Amino acid sequence: DVKVTQSSRYLVKRTGEKVFLECVQDMDHENMFWYRQDPGLGLRLIYFSYDVKMKEKGDIPEGYSVSREKKERFSLILESASTNQTSMYLCASSQQGGGYGYTFGSGTRLTVV
Amino acid sequence: GENVEQHPSTLSVQEGDSAVIKCTYSDSASNYFPWYKQELGKGPQLIIDIRSNVGEKKDQRIAVTLNKTAKHFSLHITETQPEDSAVYFCAASKAAGGGNKLTFGTGTQLKVEL
């Protein structure tokens, strides 16, 4: 069964900490994405990558960075966590090109205290 | 950029009734429109999609319609069952080039009551 795996379901971090969220996919997909999900705001794109070592900013990249050293792995980094980054984070992957649906991971619920 | 609006934000129906969720998009170049279902504690899962060269697509109790002229598309669920209770998201993208970036609506919480 194909899947996108996010390393943690729940995380609690302190303000100012550097936080790493890891995502791995086993479908050999070129595209990978990080979204955050907040009530009433839907899914908002933080960053995406369409190839190894390639990244592009999404709609809300401020306070985040990403790393894609291998095709199957896409990491989201919160350089200095803040309380307004408390959210559900969803990783997804898809085939190259347009017109393909995403496969999502189960999400990481991050709480910054 | 693309903007997708989704209505209603919450929808409550009786088991066996139909449910309709509507979305509008702003970019006339968008040509791929998927729908996702998110159950509690899980990530969104693709349930049906439609491309702009098709006006309607059906898969058992689920159907999606697309009106390119009006730039809106809808999800129709017939004979609703309790397991249809979930959050549904619509999305839109342009099927060209790399990236395949989807813009999502804000979601509809569907509750199917017994």
Contacts between the chains, C-beta under 8 A, distances in Angstrom:
chain1	res1	chain2	res2	distance
A	4	B	43	7.5
A	30	B	98	7.8
A	31	B	98	7.6
A	31	B	99	6.7
A	31	B	100	5.3
A	33	B	101	7.8
A	35	B	104	7.8
A	40	B	9	7.5
A	40	B	106	6.3
A	41	B	106	6.3
A	42	B	6	7.5
A	42	B	89	6.5
A	42	B	104	4.9
A	42	B	105	5.8
A	42	B	106	3.8
A	42	B	107	5.2
A	43	B	44	7.5
A	43	B	89	6.6
A	43	B	104	4.2
A	43	B	107	8.0
A	44	B	104	7.9
A	45	B	101	6.7
A	45	B	102	7.9
A	45	B	103	7.8
A	48	B	99	6.5
A	48	B	101	6.2
A	50	B	98	4.5
A	50	B	99	5.2
A	50	B	100	7.8
A	51	B	98	7.9
A	56	B	99	7.0
A	58	B	101	7.5
A	59	B	1	7.6
A	90	B	43	5.6
A	90	B	44	7.3
A	92	B	43	7.7
A	94	B	100	5.2
A	95	B	100	7.5
A	96	B	98	6.4
A	96	B	100	7.4
A	97	B	95	7.1
A	97	B	96	7.9
A	97	B	97	7.4
A	97	B	98	6.7
A	97	B	100	6.3
A	98	B	31	7.9
A	98	B	32	6.2
A	98	B	93	5.9
A	98	B	94	5.7
A	98	B	95	3.3
A	98	B	96	5.2
A	98	B	97	6.5
A	98	B	99	7.5
A	98	B	100	4.9
A	99	B	31	7.4
A	99	B	32	4.4
A	99	B	51	6.4
A	99	B	93	7.4
A	99	B	95	3.1
A	99	B	100	7.2
A	100	B	32	8.0
A	100	B	100	5.7
A	101	B	34	4.9
A	101	B	46	3.9
A	101	B	49	5.7
A	102	B	34	7.8
A	102	B	36	7.9
A	102	B	44	7.8
A	102	B	46	6.9
A	102	B	102	6.6
A	103	B	46	7.6
A	104	B	36	7.8
A	104	B	43	3.4
A	104	B	44	5.0
A	104	B	45	7.0
A	105	B	43	5.3
A	106	B	41	7.4
A	106	B	42	5.7
A	106	B	43	4.9
A	107	B	42	7.7
A	107	B	43	5.3
